[in-house]
């Protein structure tokens, strides 16, 4: 399980983005973190996945820090897939970066082999996001952090990706942390909903958002 | 030309393609908009909804006459019943027609906010600009800032102010709320409602059908270069049975609050998100 213990975070010497945030996600649990912009949801996602180190507090996976030199059991999907893919790698290279994938995953995600030779700039947002999700659908992924994973997509692509991820998570007991501003989506995908203002004890000035 | 004198904008069978040359110097045309017709009357908000990268922004650029030089357009456009030419577009934009682009990147980075907001109307509009800033909750002093000093929300309100100052009749807003949470996005859209209720017409271009449903009067569903259906917001209710095109129905039923529903192909099992959509129907690609 993932434990976030009293973490605080800020970028450089800037204002505190996260203050005294604690939560835990059990194996196979589906949690939604719901709330408006400016409360540090995306920063929390990066800290939980090990992309940023907290100034204080700890992120523990089964009681130990996240591994730095091997496939991380906590994987993060961003809102903007075009920012998560190397623009100078063809799609096939990005897809198989962490090794082979189950062909069933590729089929169900609707990934077509004619896209393999394409550059990221040649596919739509929905198509790119399917690659980003598919490439982490492997046994090593124990917790998926979906940070506004489908916000930029149309409703059909959103339902398609979520239906697949929820099915996969149930079959493989993979946990999910869904970060979203959409209450209806949170209700759909999670069994527990946490509101970010109750989680993050930081003063937020929303007048400048 | 037009019977309805409230009709502001009438776009008929617009097509937009781009000409380019490939590695062998052969000329090729990429068709971004195949067939797009919309009409918009004073007091109305029309939302054109399509997925990201589907080319719907080009509608705004075509109406404003700001497409790049290699663009080839077809079809007809009328403003208040008068055919729009490159000259009329140049006369209308910034005065009768205001454009609210999707990002702060459309502001000139080397120009202070005040010069940009007053725009073609000149500094004579300073009082009006202050009025706009007060209206949209921008603090005094913002007018002297440069775009890089604005937050996303402030930039959006600066862009809205440009439409307010120009006192434009037609406001074209291209994806005005990306990355904003629902609460702030609805706030932004409320401003459009107020403008429409004062007799302006608003053309809202967005990928977010959820948001469009909350603010627009009419929604045009845009897919793969064409409008597949235009329907009143009231048709988007229940199980979507009031909608004509299966794609609009599918889109509506796929929303998390409407069942999160997907269809599966009876033959290969692929989800409807991957199906082919044409003028009349949507079907799986495995049905040859």
Contacts between the chains, C-beta under 8 A, distances in Angstrom:
chain1	res1	chain2	res2	distance
A	35	B	181	7.6
A	36	B	181	4.0
A	36	B	182	7.6
A	36	B	183	5.4
A	36	B	184	7.0
A	37	B	179	7.3
A	37	B	180	6.3
A	37	B	181	4.4
A	37	B	184	6.5
A	79	B	179	7.8
A	110	B	270	6.1
A	110	B	271	6.6
A	110	B	273	6.9
A	110	B	274	4.0
A	124	B	51	6.9
A	124	B	52	7.0
A	124	B	53	4.8
A	124	B	54	7.8
A	125	B	51	7.3
A	125	B	52	4.5
A	125	B	53	5.9
A	126	B	51	6.4
A	126	B	52	7.8
A	126	B	273	7.4
A	151	B	179	7.9
A	152	B	52	5.5
A	152	B	178	7.8
A	152	B	207	7.0
A	153	B	51	6.9
A	153	B	52	7.2
A	153	B	207	7.8
A	154	B	50	7.7
A	154	B	51	4.0
A	154	B	52	7.8
A	154	B	207	6.3
A	154	B	209	7.4
A	154	B	251	6.5
A	155	B	209	5.8
A	155	B	210	7.7
A	155	B	251	4.9
A	155	B	252	7.4
A	155	B	254	4.1
A	155	B	255	5.0
A	156	B	250	5.9
A	156	B	251	5.8
A	156	B	254	4.8
A	156	B	262	7.2
A	156	B	272	6.3
A	156	B	273	4.2
A	157	B	51	7.1
A	157	B	273	5.1
A	158	B	254	6.8
A	158	B	256	7.7
A	159	B	254	4.0
A	159	B	255	8.0
A	159	B	256	7.8
A	159	B	260	5.1
A	159	B	261	6.9
A	159	B	262	5.1
A	159	B	273	6.9
A	160	B	262	6.1
A	160	B	271	4.9
A	160	B	272	7.9
A	160	B	273	3.5
A	160	B	274	7.4
A	162	B	260	7.1
A	163	B	260	7.2
A	163	B	262	5.9
A	163	B	271	7.2
A	181	B	181	4.0
A	181	B	182	5.6
A	182	B	182	7.0
A	182	B	210	7.6
A	182	B	256	6.8
A	184	B	255	7.2
A	184	B	256	4.1
A	184	B	257	3.9
A	185	B	256	4.4
A	187	B	256	7.1
A	188	B	256	4.4
A	188	B	260	5.3
A	189	B	256	8.0
A	207	B	137	7.7
A	208	B	151	5.0
A	208	B	153	7.0
A	208	B	154	6.6
A	209	B	151	6.2
A	209	B	152	7.1
A	209	B	153	4.3
A	209	B	180	7.9
A	209	B	184	6.2
